[in-house]
Amino acid sequence: MWGYTYDCHLNRLIKLQKRAARVVSSSPFRAHSGPLFKQLNWISFSDRINFNSCVYIHKSLSNLCSIFSSDFFKHKALKKTRSGSNKELLIPNTRLTVFQNTIFIKGVKFYNSLALEIRESKNIKRFVKNLKSILM
C-alpha cells in the first residue's frame, strides 16, 4: 500500500535489499542483483510492491476484504467489441500528479497488465501462485 511513492524514497531500501542478496549469497560487490534474486528465490522490492498491491486488489474484488475497500476498484463499463471484453479495472481521472503514485493508479495499471486468466482466478491461492511465478 505504501510502496507507491517517489523513487527517491525507495532507493535506499532497494539498495539495502541488493546488498543483502550479495551478502547472503557471498557474491562480489559488483554482482548483478537480478540473478541473485532468482538464485535466492527472492522478489525484488519493486515487484513486491506490485505483488502486494495486486493481491489486495484481487481480494477487494473477490469481497475478501472489508466493504470499504471493495468500493475503490470498479470494472470498466462493458462494451461489446469484436475483440471481446478484457474486463479491465477503471483507472480514475486525477488532476494532481501526487495521486499518480497511488495504488488506485499504479496498482490498477499493473493489475490490468496481468493476463486475463490470472485476473479471473476464483481462488486466492491460485492467484498468488500464478502472480509469484510471473514476478520471479
Helices and strands as residue ranges (DSSP letters): H 7-24, H 33-40, H 45-61, H 67-70, G 97-101, I 103-107, H 108-113, H 116-119, H 124-135
